[in-house]
Amino acid sequence: MKFLTSLFQFRKPVQKVDIARRFELVSRMGQGTMSKVWRARDGKTGRPVCLKVLDLEKTRKFEARFPKLNKPTEGEIAIKLKHPHVIQTLEFGLTTKNEQFLVMELIDGVSLSMLIDAQNEAMQRHRVRLMIELGEALSYVHKQGFIHRDICPRNVLLDRDYSLKLIDFGLTVPNTPPFQAPGNRTGTANYMAPELIKRQKTDQRLDIFAYAMTCYEMWAKRLPWDAAATLEAVMQHINAPPLELSVAVPTIEPGLAQAIMKGLAARPDDRWSSVDQMVSAIRACQPA
């Protein structure tokens, strides 16, 4: 646990940054529920970067869910993660308006959700490899002592060579008992594990469920339950069995379908106990 210990000891007074003066904001790249993201040029280095600025009030409300737990910020977590399939965070800090910001490597490419929608030749050619790369990235995050809590296609980027990068650690928490306690229902509704929906104790296996949901969608261009706009509708994750992937995609290799479906088990104890186990089962089905 030395990684987490050093992380919690990381906080020191920081010099606030006037991002309007330091960065040239070239174009908007997106907006999440708690942040805005720009393609920018760093006036300090001249380097093109991805600049993420967190909404002050929404961030405060989220962090208030963890009173007295000394929750690490997104920047404190992201700056420590060094893996070829995790987006590299170069710097983090506070703006002169007390907003948290992150400076990240700029990925020129598309989100996994776009490739899922397209279901084109690139999706078919790279699909199994991308599933493995996402699993390797998630396994690394887990081994650093975290629960990602928001694995879904929109939080996965693909560069021009279709190499995968896991992004967005805004909801990530340490995999420790205080943060596993029942009640914190956060994430993307359609990818929420049953135990999260029921406000039960959670652990890293909720990420395995979301990973399996993402893998399922990569093959079927749909979810194993009807897509839901509300959390109430997501209760079908509890009340109805998922559509078998072998039914949604009859041509899929049976072992691969079984590996993904095991990740979708309603009871955490019936899922893969680690991401590595699921990745090994997927890798065994990879075409030669």
N, C-alpha and C positions, 0 to 999 in steps of 0.2 A: 504493500500500500504506500510505498515511498512516493509514487507518482502523485497520488491524491494529497499526501501530506505536503509535498512541495507546492502543489497547486493552491491549497488553502493558505499557505504562508506567503503567497506571491504578492498579495495586496500591499501596495505602497502608494504614497501620494504621487499622482501623475500630473504632468504639465498638460493643461487642456489645449486642444488644437482648434484653431480657426479653420475649419475645413473649406470654407468658401474662399479663403486666401491661399491655402496650400494646394487644393485640388482643382483642376479644370474638369468640370462635370460635362462629359461629352454627350451622353445620352442615358435615358432611363433603361434599365435592364429588367426591371420587374418591381413588384411590390408584394410583400408578404403581409400576413395579418398583423405583424408587429414591427415592420421595417420597410425601408425604401432602399433600392439597390441601383447604383449607377455604374456605367462604364466611365472611367475617369483617367486623368493623367496626373500622376503624382509630381507636383512641382519640386519636391525635394530630391527625387531621383530621376525624373524624366520618364519613368516607367509607366506603361499603361497598366491599370489595375482595376479590380472590382471593389467598389466602395459601398459598404453596407452601413446604414445609419438606423439605429433602433428608435422606435417611437418612445418618447420619454414616459408618457402616462401609461401606455399599455405595458411597457416593461416593468414599471413600478407595480402595477396590478398583478402581473404574473409572479414577480419575485416575492410579493406579499403572501403568496400561497405557502411559502416556506419560512414562516417566522422562526427566528432564533436558530436556524439550521446552517447559517453561513454558506448559503448556496453559491457555488462559483458562477461567474457570469459567462455568457457565451464566448466572449473574447478570451477569458482565462482558460476555458476548455479548449477552444479551437487552436490557440497558439501552440499548445502542447502536442497536437496530433500531427504526426509525420508519417505518412503512408502514401504510396504511389496512387492509390485510388480514393484518397480523401483530399478535398481541396485544401491547398496550403494557405494558411493565414499568416500574413507577413507582419502585421502590427495590429494592435487594438488600443483603445483609449477612450477619453471623453472629449466631446466637443466643448466649445465655450458656452454652449447652451445646456451642458450637463447630459447630453445624449451619448449613449455608448456607440462607438463606431468600430468597424473592422475593415482592414485593408487586406484583400485577398488576391491571389493570382487570378489573372483574367483568362477565362476559358472561352475560346471561340468555338461554338458548337450549338448543340440543341439539347433540350431536356429529354429525358427518357419518355416522358408522357407524349411528346410529339412523335417519337418513333413508334410507340405503341399504337397511336392513332393511325399512323401511316401503314403499319404492317407491310412495309415494302421489302425489297430484296435485301437491303442492309439489315433490317430487323431480323429477317430469317437467317441470314448468314452469321450474324454476330450474337444471336440471342443467348445461346448456352454460355458462351464466354462472358457475356455481360452479367448473366446471373451469378457466375462464379466470382467475377470481380466485385460485384456488390456484396456478396457473401464474405469475401476476404476483407473488404473495407469494414463491414459491420463487425466481423470477428475481431478485428484490430481495436475498434472502439470499445467493444466489450472487454477485451483483455487489458485495456487501460483503466477499467473500473467504472464504465459509464453505461447508462441506458439511453439510447438515442431518442426514443419516444415519438419520432415522426418520420419513420421510413415510409416512403411513397414515391411514385415516379417523378413528381415535380421536384423532389429533393435529390435528384440524380441528374448530373450533367454528362454529356458525351462530347469529347472534343472532335476535331476534324478527322482524327484517325479512329474514331469510335472507341476510344479508351474512356473508361468510366471514372467519374469523380463523385463521391458522396458529399453533400453540402448540408448546410443549415443545422446548427447545433443550438438553436434558440430554445428548444424545449428539453435539451439534454440535462440529465441529472446524474449524480453519483449512484452507483449500484450498491447502496448501503441501506441498512434497515430504516433510518429516518425518512429516506426518500422513496422507499418501497411501501410505506404505510398506505392504507386504503384512503381513498377520497380525492386524490389528484387526477381528475379526468381531463387530460390534455392530449392533443394529437389531432390527426386528420380523421374525421368520423368514419369514413368507409374502410379505413385500415386499422381500426381499433380492435384489440383483442377482447374476448368476452369478459375476462377478469377486470379489464380497465373499465368497460361499460358498466359492470356491476359494482364498481368502486370497491373492489377487493384488493388485497395485497398484490403487488406486482413485482416483477423482476425482469431480467433481460429476455425472458421468453416472450414478452409482449412484442419485442422487436422481431423475434423469429416469426410470429404470426404475421406481422406487417410485411416482412420480407417474403413470406410465402404468398401473401396476397399480391405483391408486386410481381413475383415470378409467374403466378397464375395469369395475371393480366397481360404479361408480355407474350403469352401464348394464345390466350383466348380473346384478347381485345375487349374483355368484359371482366367483371368481378364474379366470384362464386355465389354472391347474393346480388339481388337487384340493387343498383346504386341508390344511395339514400341521401336525401337533402337535409334530414334532421337526425338528431341523435336518437329520437324515439324510433325512427324507421330503421336505424342501425341495430335495434334490438333483435332483428332477425338473425344476427350473428349468434344469438343465444337460443332463439326459439325455432330455428329451421336449419336443417342440414345444408351444407354447401353443395352446389352443383359439382358433381365429379368432373375433374378436368378431362378425363378420358371420354366423357360424354360431350363436353363443350368442344374438344379437339380430338376427334377419333383417331387422327394420324399420329398423335404424340407417342413417343416411346413409353411403354407401360411403367418402367422403373422410374422414369423422370416424373411422370404424373403422380406416382405413389409418393415420391420424395416431397413433392410440393404439397400434396394433400395432407401428409403427416404434419407439416408445419402449420396447417389450418385447424388442427384438432381443438375442440372447444376447451378441453381441460389442459392446462399447461403441462401436467405430468404425462400427457399422451403425445405431446409434441417432441421434436428433437430437443435434447437437453442442452445442446450447444449449436451455434451456427456452424462450427467446423464439421459436425456430424452431417448436417444437411448439405453443406458444400461438397463433402466427400461423396455423398450419394449422387449429387448432380454431376460431379466430375466423372464418376464411373459411367455415366450415360453420354458423355461427350463424344461426338463422332471422332474417329481416328483422323 
